[in-house]
Amino acid sequence: MLERLTFERSVPFDEDTSIWAFNPFGKVPCMMLDDGSPLFGGLVICEYLDSLSTNGRSVFPTGAARWPALRQANLGEGMFDATTNMRVEGWRKVEERHADYMLRERRKVINALDRMELEAPQFATAPFHIGHICMAGGISYLELRNPIQEHDMVAGDKTFEWRQNRPRLSAWYDEIRKRRSLQYRYEWPQSKK
Ligand SMILES: N[C@@H](CCC(=O)N[C@@H](CS)C(=O)NCC(=O)O)C(=O)O
């Protein structure tokens, strides 16, 4: 599958980013199809790639399993979005930041983690699906950026760690991240950096 894709780097917050030409929301990822039409929205891109599956398997379950999987996909995606929003607002000078907005995004991150911890016994044993992909993506981004720790807005945030008091989510994440697909890192050619 990967050999059928060409990757192009676009940094959405760069002044001269090319992303606006492809995605009206100015966000990565955006996928250009062979007919020149764009697909934007990570989940839509995932569904398209899934539709190319040649082994009859899909990460979008059907039947009763579909709804928890999609809910968990939204949990992961929503947490990613809230993490990004908190981080981007934090780029302003302290006196120009909207602290109430950042606290609201912070709350979404914590709530999403709590909800994942609650649902972990169920999703930990489910066959690999889109919810797992989005939750692992959301957690890995939070781990990478950790705006809650960086901005230290509430007592205890200085040492904020998403794993604290979330043993089931933590154990699930340690297992799922061993998958080859989640280990994969695209290496940008040197010239594009
Ligand atoms: N849920 C979003 C995630 C994409 C996203 O938020 N990407 C960030 C990466 S930092 C971005 O491009 N942000 C630019 C912006 O928010 O304007 C989607 O699927 O499109």
The ligand as an ORCA input file, in Angstrom:
! r2SCAN-3c Opt
* xyz 0 1
  N      -8.758     15.928     13.100
  C      -7.961     16.658     12.132
  C      -6.528     16.516     12.510
  C      -5.640     17.293     11.582
  C      -4.972     18.432     12.308
  O      -5.535     19.083     13.184
  N      -3.710     18.675     11.943
  C      -2.966     19.730     12.553
  C      -1.555     19.260     12.694
  S      -0.655     20.326     13.723
  C      -3.040     20.942     11.636
  O      -2.753     20.808     10.465
  N      -3.421     22.083     12.171
  C      -3.525     23.314     11.441
  C      -4.655     24.153     11.919
  O      -5.324     23.760     12.903
  O      -4.881     25.209     11.323
  C      -8.164     16.083     10.726
  O      -8.365     14.890     10.622
  O      -8.119     16.841      9.772
*
